[in-house]
């Protein structure tokens, strides 16, 4: 199993997340995984199911690049619901 946090596998799109007034680009599986796991679990509590789904897809995509499409879709669903896009 690959370490998802260092994966350079590109996502199907680049997300530009607003964080502290700055746009932070997220373009790879590793960047997305770090973004989702470095924040406190309290930050994602309201979106627990979507967060868990996105993390699971990202872990899979770190091992199999064919899973980047569902991983990107899971991220998009989480980010839209959390209103960070």
Buried (B, 14 or more C-beta within 10 A) or exposed (E): EBEBBEBEBBBEEEBBBEEEEEEEEBBBBBBBBBBBBEEEEEEBEEBEEBBBBBBBBBBBBBBEEEBBEBBBBBBBBBBEBBEBE
